[in-house]
Amino acid sequence: MTTDTPTHLPDGRPIPLMTGPERPMLDSWLDFHRATLELKCAGLDDARLRLASAEPSELTLLGLVQHLAECERNWFQRVVGGVDVPPVFEDETGYGLDPGRGIDEVLSVWRREIARGREVCGGLSLESVGRIGGGPMAGVEVSLRWVLVHMIEEYARHNGHADILRERIDGVIGA
């Protein structure tokens, strides 16, 4: 007797691969964390997504999505792909909020950055190497494997922040 393994959690997030080749497993973990961030924003209006709810921090859920759009662009396009692209938003950290830019636009931009990163890295091996462009590690070579692990960590850390923000906004916990 075999039991079909579910591919998605009841909340719609993809279940990361438990076995199999490394690249699909890393990609599936990153997709899980991307879906978790989106879930943390679901059902909130623009005002609540802009709420810095964990004083004294000014961090917001909308700012987190913008920041991760910047991270997607930086690590996959600039570092791995060697593409010279400008920041996504005026505040290149992504955290700064523009009163005229709401969640629909930000999610669309974030999804576009994810799709573009997939295009840039799709045919590359985990051993493919790119160079960090700025900061204290400028010029250091990193593999696509390292970037994928780093991005999983980046999302996991910020999803922890998103947990706290969301709980403070409306009491929703979990996921």
VEXVEX-73812 format. One record per residue: residue number from 1; z, y, x of N, C-alpha, C in turn. Coordinates in pm, 1 decimal. Layout:
N
KOLTI   seq         nZ         nY         nX        caZ        caY        caX         cZ         cY         cX
KOLTI   NUM          Z          Y          X          Z          Y          X          Z          Y          X
...
//
This chain:
175
KOLTI   seq         nZ         nY         nX        caZ        caY        caX         cZ         cY         cX
KOLTI     1        0.0     -117.6       84.4        0.0        0.0        0.0        0.0      124.2       89.1
KOLTI     2      -90.6      216.5       60.5      -94.8      340.7      137.1      -54.5      456.7       47.6
KOLTI     3        5.0      554.1      110.1       42.1      675.6       39.4      -40.1      789.4       96.2
KOLTI     4     -104.4      861.7        7.3     -181.6      977.2       53.3      -86.2     1084.4      103.4
KOLTI     5     -114.8     1134.0      221.1      -34.8     1241.8      277.4      -84.4     1372.8      218.1
KOLTI     6        6.7     1452.5      161.0      -38.5     1581.0      105.1      -88.0     1672.8      216.4
KOLTI     7     -182.9     1758.9      182.7     -236.7     1853.6      280.3     -177.7     1992.4      263.1
KOLTI     8     -112.6     2017.0      149.2      -54.4     2147.2      121.6       83.8     2132.5       60.0
KOLTI     9      168.6     2226.1       88.5      300.5     2232.5       26.8      285.4     2282.8     -116.4
KOLTI    10      386.2     2262.7     -201.1      376.4     2312.7     -339.3      349.2     2463.2     -348.7
KOLTI    11      390.1     2540.3     -247.4      366.3     2684.9     -249.8      226.3     2722.6     -202.0
KOLTI    12      143.2     2622.7     -168.0        5.1     2647.6     -129.5      -21.6     2651.9       19.7
KOLTI    13       83.5     2656.9      101.6       61.6     2663.0      246.5       12.1     2528.4      298.1
KOLTI    14      -79.3     2531.2      396.7     -128.7     2405.3      454.5      -19.0     2339.6      538.2
KOLTI    15       -8.1     2209.6      527.0       88.4     2135.5      608.2       25.6     2112.7      745.7
KOLTI    16       96.0     2153.7      853.4       40.4     2131.6      987.6       21.5     1982.6     1015.2
KOLTI    17      -79.0     1952.1     1095.0     -105.6     1813.1     1131.0       13.7     1753.4     1205.2
KOLTI    18       45.1     1630.8     1175.0      156.6     1561.2     1238.1      110.2     1470.4     1352.1
KOLTI    19      -17.1     1434.5     1349.4      -76.1     1349.0     1452.2     -218.2     1397.7     1476.8
KOLTI    20     -274.4     1352.0     1587.0     -414.3     1382.1     1612.7     -434.3     1465.3     1737.3
KOLTI    21     -556.9     1508.8     1758.0     -590.8     1586.0     1877.8     -516.8     1720.2     1882.8
KOLTI    22     -499.8     1768.5     2004.0     -420.4     1889.1     2026.6     -478.8     2014.6     1961.1
KOLTI    23     -606.0     2041.0     1976.3     -663.5     2165.7     1924.0     -647.7     2176.5     1772.7
KOLTI    24     -687.1     2073.0     1695.9     -666.0     2084.1     1551.4     -517.8     2099.3     1515.0
KOLTI    25     -430.1     2035.9     1592.7     -287.4     2047.7     1564.2     -240.2     2191.1     1587.7
KOLTI    26     -278.1     2251.8     1699.8     -239.6     2390.0     1726.7     -298.6     2484.1     1621.5
KOLTI    27     -424.7     2464.9     1587.8     -487.6     2547.9     1484.7     -414.6     2533.5     1351.4
KOLTI    28     -373.2     2411.8     1318.0     -306.4     2390.9     1189.0     -168.8     2456.8     1186.3
KOLTI    29      -98.5     2456.2     1299.2       31.2     2525.1     1305.0       13.3     2675.6     1292.3
KOLTI    30      -89.3     2729.0     1354.6     -114.8     2872.0     1342.5     -151.9     2907.1     1198.8
KOLTI    31     -234.5     2825.6     1135.0     -270.6     2848.8      994.9     -148.3     2841.6      903.9
KOLTI    32      -57.4     2749.8      931.3       66.3     2739.7      853.3      146.3     2869.7      863.3
KOLTI    33      160.2     2921.7      984.2      238.2     3044.0     1001.8      167.6     3165.9      943.8
KOLTI    34       35.6     3168.9      950.0      -38.4     3277.4      885.1      -13.9     3274.3      734.7
KOLTI    35      -21.1     3155.8      676.6        1.3     3141.3      532.0      145.2     3177.3      494.6
KOLTI    36      238.8     3148.4      583.7      378.3     3183.3      557.3      395.2     3334.2      550.4
KOLTI    37      332.8     3407.2      642.1      341.3     3553.2      638.5      284.1     3607.1      507.8
KOLTI    38      169.2     3555.5      468.2      108.0     3601.9      343.3      197.9     3571.3      223.9
KOLTI    39      259.9     3454.3      224.9      351.2     3416.2      116.9      469.8     3512.0      109.1
KOLTI    40      519.1     3557.1      223.1      632.4     3649.9      225.8      599.1     3782.1      158.2
KOLTI    41      472.1     3817.4      153.6      429.2     3943.2       91.6      390.7     3926.5      -55.3
KOLTI    42      372.8     3804.0      -98.6      320.3     3776.9     -233.0      413.9     3829.5     -341.5
KOLTI    43      352.8     3892.4     -440.6      426.9     3936.7     -557.4      499.7     4069.2     -542.2
KOLTI    44      487.1     4132.7     -428.2      553.3     4262.2     -407.9      452.9     4375.8     -423.4
KOLTI    45      497.7     4484.4     -482.8      410.5     4601.3     -493.2      412.3     4678.5     -361.8
KOLTI    46      323.7     4776.1     -353.3      306.8     4850.8     -229.7      436.3     4917.4     -183.1
KOLTI    47      510.5     4973.6     -276.3      634.8     5042.4     -239.1      733.4     4946.4     -174.6
KOLTI    48      743.4     4826.3     -227.4      838.6     4729.7     -171.4      791.0     4674.7      -37.2
KOLTI    49      659.2     4661.8      -20.5      605.2     4615.4      107.4      624.5     4719.0      218.1
KOLTI    50      644.8     4843.6      179.1      667.6     4952.9      274.2      816.6     4976.4      300.3
KOLTI    51      900.7     4902.1      233.1     1044.5     4924.2      240.8     1102.8     4866.1      369.9
KOLTI    52     1166.2     4951.4      448.7     1238.7     4906.8      568.2     1377.1     4864.4      519.2
KOLTI    53     1390.6     4737.1      488.0     1507.6     4690.1      413.3     1619.5     4634.5      499.1
KOLTI    54     1603.3     4630.8      629.2     1707.9     4576.5      717.2     1749.1     4685.6      816.3
KOLTI    55     1824.1     4783.2      762.8     1866.9     4896.3      844.3     1944.1     4847.5      967.3
KOLTI    56     1933.7     4915.6     1080.7     1866.3     5043.2     1102.8     1718.3     5028.8     1139.1
KOLTI    57     1665.9     4907.3     1138.1     1525.9     4884.7     1173.3     1432.8     4952.5     1073.4
KOLTI    58     1318.9     5001.4     1122.2     1215.2     5059.2     1036.8     1104.0     4959.3     1007.6
KOLTI    59     1125.7     4832.5     1043.0     1026.2     4727.0     1023.4     1002.6     4702.2      874.5
KOLTI    60      874.0     4686.4      838.3      835.5     4659.1      699.9      744.1     4537.1      694.8
KOLTI    61      733.7     4476.9      577.9      641.0     4364.1      562.2      496.9     4409.7      583.4
KOLTI    62      461.6     4526.2      529.6      325.4     4577.0      548.5      298.8     4601.5      696.9
KOLTI    63      395.5     4656.6      767.4      381.7     4679.3      910.4      365.3     4550.0      988.4
KOLTI    64      435.4     4444.1      945.5      421.1     4314.3     1012.3      279.0     4260.3      998.3
KOLTI    65      221.4     4270.8      879.0       84.5     4221.9      859.3      -11.9     4301.7      947.2
KOLTI    66        7.2     4433.2      952.0      -78.3     4516.6     1037.6      -60.5     4478.8     1184.3
KOLTI    67       63.7     4460.3     1227.0       90.2     4423.2     1366.1       21.6     4291.6     1401.3
KOLTI    68       28.3     4195.4     1311.3      -32.3     4066.2     1341.1     -184.4     4072.6     1336.7
KOLTI    69     -241.7     4165.6     1261.0     -386.6     4189.2     1268.9     -421.2     4239.4     1408.9
KOLTI    70     -338.5     4329.3     1462.8     -359.5     4378.3     1599.7     -346.5     4264.5     1700.7
KOLTI    71     -247.1     4177.1     1680.7     -228.5     4062.9     1771.8     -348.1     3969.8     1767.1
KOLTI    72     -398.7     3941.6     1646.7     -517.1     3856.3     1632.4     -633.2     3914.4     1713.2
KOLTI    73     -656.7     4044.6     1696.8     -767.3     4108.9     1767.1     -745.0     4104.0     1918.0
KOLTI    74     -624.8     4139.4     1959.3     -597.0     4146.6     2101.9     -613.2     4011.2     2170.3
KOLTI    75     -542.5     3910.1     2121.7     -539.0     3783.0     2194.5     -668.5     3703.8     2184.6
KOLTI    76     -729.8     3699.8     2066.9     -849.3     3617.0     2052.8     -977.3     3689.4     2093.1
KOLTI    77     -990.6     3815.6     2055.9    -1114.3     3886.5     2090.1    -1109.2     3946.6     2229.5
KOLTI    78    -1006.3     4025.9     2257.1    -1000.4     4093.6     2387.0     -970.6     3996.9     2500.3
KOLTI    79     -859.7     3923.7     2488.2     -814.7     3840.4     2599.5     -903.7     3717.9     2616.8
KOLTI    80     -914.7     3635.0     2514.5     -992.1     3511.0     2528.4    -1142.2     3539.2     2529.9
KOLTI    81    -1187.7     3624.3     2437.4    -1331.4     3648.4     2426.2    -1386.6     3752.2     2521.1
KOLTI    82    -1298.8     3832.6     2582.2    -1344.8     3937.0     2672.0    -1422.0     4047.7     2602.3
KOLTI    83    -1398.5     4063.6     2471.7    -1469.4     4163.4     2392.5    -1393.0     4295.7     2398.2
KOLTI    84    -1464.5     4403.2     2423.8    -1402.8     4535.8     2429.7    -1405.6     4595.9     2289.2
KOLTI    85    -1293.2     4584.4     2218.8    -1282.7     4639.1     2083.7    -1163.3     4733.7     2078.0
KOLTI    86    -1174.0     4838.8     1996.2    -1063.6     4933.7     1984.0     -950.2     4873.3     1900.0
KOLTI    87     -835.3     4940.6     1896.9     -728.7     4893.6     1807.9     -777.0     4890.2     1662.8
KOLTI    88     -715.9     4806.7     1583.7     -751.3     4795.8     1442.1     -704.1     4920.2     1366.8
KOLTI    89     -581.8     4964.1     1396.0     -520.3     5076.6     1327.0     -493.5     5190.5     1425.6
KOLTI    90     -463.5     5307.5     1371.5     -438.4     5424.3     1455.7     -321.0     5398.7     1551.0
KOLTI    91     -214.4     5339.9     1498.9      -97.6     5303.1     1578.7     -127.7     5163.6     1632.3
KOLTI    92     -161.3     5153.1     1760.1     -211.0     5025.5     1811.1     -108.6     4913.3     1810.8
KOLTI    93       18.7     4941.4     1782.2      114.4     4832.2     1761.2       94.1     4771.5     1622.7
KOLTI    94       38.8     4852.9     1531.6       17.7     4808.5     1394.2      132.1     4841.3     1301.1
KOLTI    95      245.9     4876.4     1354.4      362.8     4896.8     1269.4      358.2     5025.4     1187.6
KOLTI    96      286.5     5127.2     1235.6      280.6     5254.9     1165.3      206.8     5243.6     1033.7
KOLTI    97      263.0     5301.2      929.3      204.0     5291.7      796.4      128.0     5418.1      760.3
KOLTI    98       13.3     5400.1      698.7      -69.3     5508.8      648.1      -48.2     5510.4      496.7
KOLTI    99       -9.6     5625.8      440.1       16.7     5631.0      295.3     -101.1     5588.0      209.7
KOLTI   100     -223.5     5601.2      260.8     -341.7     5565.0      183.3     -387.1     5421.9      199.2
KOLTI   101     -318.7     5344.1      281.8     -361.9     5206.4      308.0     -258.5     5110.3      250.4
KOLTI   102     -299.5     5035.4      148.3     -209.5     4941.6       82.3     -233.2     4798.2      124.0
KOLTI   103     -162.0     4709.2       59.7     -162.3     4568.1       98.5     -299.1     4503.3       82.7
KOLTI   104     -374.9     4538.1      -19.5     -505.6     4474.3      -36.2     -595.6     4503.0       83.2
KOLTI   105     -597.8     4628.8      126.2     -679.5     4665.4      242.0     -626.9     4599.7      369.1
KOLTI   106     -495.1     4601.3      387.0     -435.5     4544.9      508.6     -459.9     4394.6      516.4
KOLTI   107     -442.1     4323.4      404.7     -468.9     4179.2      405.5     -616.2     4151.2      433.1
KOLTI   108     -704.8     4233.1      379.4     -847.8     4215.8      404.7     -878.5     4234.1      553.8
KOLTI   109     -821.4     4336.0      614.8     -841.0     4360.1      758.0     -783.7     4244.7      838.9
KOLTI   110     -662.7     4201.4      805.0     -596.6     4090.4      874.5     -681.8     3963.6      866.5
KOLTI   111     -731.5     3932.1      747.4     -816.4     3813.5      730.2     -946.0     3826.0      810.9
KOLTI   112    -1002.4     3946.5      815.9    -1123.7     3969.4      895.0    -1097.2     3944.0     1042.7
KOLTI   113     -982.2     3988.6     1091.5     -947.4     3966.7     1231.7     -927.6     3818.4     1261.1
KOLTI   114     -867.3     3746.1     1168.7     -850.8     3601.0     1184.7     -988.5     3535.2     1191.9
KOLTI   115    -1076.7     3569.7     1099.2    -1211.4     3510.6     1095.8    -1288.7     3542.5     1223.5
KOLTI   116    -1279.1     3665.8     1269.2    -1351.6     3703.7     1391.9    -1296.9     3628.9     1512.2
KOLTI   117    -1165.2     3614.4     1519.8    -1105.3     3538.0     1629.2    -1151.2     3393.2     1627.8
KOLTI   118    -1163.1     3336.2     1508.8    -1212.6     3198.0     1498.1    -1356.4     3187.6     1548.2
KOLTI   119    -1437.5     3287.9     1515.1    -1576.4     3288.9     1562.7    -1581.4     3295.1     1714.8
KOLTI   120    -1502.4     3384.6     1771.8    -1503.2     3404.6     1916.9    -1456.9     3279.2     1990.1
KOLTI   121    -1355.5     3212.3     1936.8    -1292.8     3100.1     2007.9    -1338.7     2962.9     1961.1
KOLTI   122    -1417.4     2958.2     1853.7    -1453.7     2831.7     1792.2    -1511.7     2727.0     1884.3
KOLTI   123    -1599.1     2765.0     1972.5    -1664.0     2668.2     2060.4    -1596.8     2651.6     2195.5
KOLTI   124    -1485.7     2718.0     2215.7    -1418.1     2712.6     2345.3    -1321.7     2594.9     2354.9
KOLTI   125    -1302.3     2546.3     2474.3    -1203.3     2441.0     2496.4    -1066.3     2503.9     2517.5
KOLTI   126     -963.2     2424.3     2504.6     -827.1     2472.9     2528.1     -808.1     2522.0     2670.3
KOLTI   127     -891.3     2474.6     2761.8     -880.6     2514.2     2902.3     -956.5     2643.2     2932.0
KOLTI   128    -1034.7     2694.0     2835.9    -1106.7     2819.7     2856.3    -1008.0     2928.7     2893.7
KOLTI   129    -1049.7     3016.0     2984.7     -958.7     3116.3     3039.0    -1006.4     3256.9     3006.3
KOLTI   130     -909.7     3340.5     2971.8     -934.1     3482.8     2953.3     -834.3     3559.4     3037.6
KOLTI   131     -844.2     3691.5     3034.9     -754.6     3776.2     3113.6     -681.9     3875.9     3024.5
KOLTI   132     -552.3     3889.5     3049.8     -473.7     3990.0     2980.7     -521.5     4126.9     3028.5
KOLTI   133     -545.8     4217.5     2933.3     -607.7     4344.2     2967.0     -514.8     4455.8     3008.4
KOLTI   134     -392.2     4457.8     2960.7     -305.1     4571.2     2990.6     -160.6     4530.7     3001.3
KOLTI   135      -77.6     4629.8     3026.2       65.6     4606.8     3036.7      104.2     4547.0     3169.9
KOLTI   136      227.0     4498.7     3178.9      277.0     4447.8     3306.6      207.4     4320.0     3353.9
KOLTI   137      136.5     4253.2     3264.8       67.6     4128.8     3300.5      -83.9     4148.9     3312.1
KOLTI   138     -128.5     4272.6     3320.1     -272.5     4302.6     3327.1     -339.6     4221.5     3436.9
KOLTI   139     -451.5     4158.5     3400.5     -530.9     4082.3     3495.7     -491.4     3936.6     3508.2
KOLTI   140     -378.6     3898.4     3451.8     -332.9     3759.2     3461.0     -421.1     3671.1     3373.4
KOLTI   141     -462.0     3556.6     3427.8     -542.2     3460.7     3351.4     -452.7     3378.3     3259.1
KOLTI   142     -502.7     3354.6     3138.3     -434.3     3267.8     3042.4     -538.4     3178.3     2977.3
KOLTI   143     -497.4     3057.2     2944.6     -588.1     2964.1     2877.5     -582.7     2986.6     2727.0
KOLTI   144     -685.9     2939.9     2658.2     -684.5     2943.3     2512.4     -564.1     2865.6     2460.7
KOLTI   145     -528.0     2756.9     2526.1     -410.0     2679.9     2486.6     -286.6     2770.2     2486.8
KOLTI   146     -268.8     2846.5     2596.0     -154.3     2936.1     2607.6     -156.0     3039.7     2495.4
KOLTI   147     -273.1     3095.6     2467.2     -285.1     3197.9     2363.1     -249.8     3138.9     2226.3
KOLTI   148     -297.1     3017.8     2196.6     -263.0     2955.4     2069.0     -112.7     2932.5     2057.5
KOLTI   149      -51.1     2881.7     2162.6       94.2     2859.7     2160.2      166.3     2993.4     2144.5
KOLTI   150      120.7     3094.8     2217.1      181.3     3227.9     2205.9      168.6     3282.9     2064.4
KOLTI   151       51.5     3267.7     2002.7       32.6     3320.4     1867.4      116.3     3243.8     1764.7
KOLTI   152      134.6     3114.1     1783.4      224.8     3039.0     1695.4      365.6     3096.3     1708.2
KOLTI   153      407.4     3121.1     1832.4      539.8     3180.3     1856.5      548.6     3319.7     1797.1
KOLTI   154      444.8     3399.8     1812.7      443.3     3537.4     1760.5      460.4     3537.4     1608.6
KOLTI   155      383.5     3453.0     1541.1      396.2     3443.4     1395.7      532.2     3386.8     1355.4
KOLTI   156      579.4     3283.0     1422.1      707.6     3222.4     1385.0      820.1     3325.2     1397.2
KOLTI   157      820.0     3401.4     1506.2      922.9     3503.7     1526.5      915.1     3609.9     1417.4
KOLTI   158      794.9     3659.1     1390.1      780.7     3763.3     1288.9      801.5     3709.5     1148.0
KOLTI   159      774.7     3581.0     1125.3      806.6     3524.0      994.9      958.2     3519.4      973.2
KOLTI   160     1033.8     3503.6     1080.3     1179.3     3515.6     1069.0     1218.8     3655.7     1026.9
KOLTI   161     1154.1     3756.6     1085.7     1178.5     3894.5     1042.9     1140.4     3911.2      896.2
KOLTI   162     1025.4     3854.6      859.1      978.4     3866.0      721.0     1076.2     3799.3      624.2
KOLTI   163     1138.0     3688.8      664.7     1240.3     3623.6      580.5     1352.1     3721.2      547.8
KOLTI   164     1401.5     3789.1      650.8     1512.5     3882.6      631.9     1470.0     4000.7      544.9
KOLTI   165     1353.3     4057.6      574.7     1305.0     4170.3      495.7     1289.2     4131.8      349.4
KOLTI   166     1225.0     4019.1      323.4     1200.3     3977.3      185.0     1331.2     3949.6      111.5
KOLTI   167     1424.4     3884.3      177.3     1552.5     3857.0      111.8     1623.9     3986.9       75.5
KOLTI   168     1616.9     4085.5      163.6     1682.0     4214.3      136.1     1609.3     4291.4       25.8
KOLTI   169     1479.7     4271.6       11.9     1402.3     4343.3      -89.1     1433.0     4289.9     -228.7
KOLTI   170     1422.8     4157.7     -246.0     1437.4     4105.0     -381.9     1512.7     3972.5     -391.5
KOLTI   171     1574.6     3930.2     -281.8     1654.3     3809.1     -286.7     1577.9     3679.3     -269.5
KOLTI   172     1445.6     3686.3     -256.3     1367.2     3564.9     -237.6     1394.1     3509.6      -98.6
KOLTI   173     1427.8     3381.1      -94.4     1457.2     3315.3       34.2     1371.9     3191.3       49.4
KOLTI   174     1370.5     3139.2      171.2     1298.7     3014.7      197.2     1156.8     3037.5      242.5
KOLTI   175     1087.8     2925.4      260.2      948.4     2922.9      303.9      942.1     2976.6      443.9
//
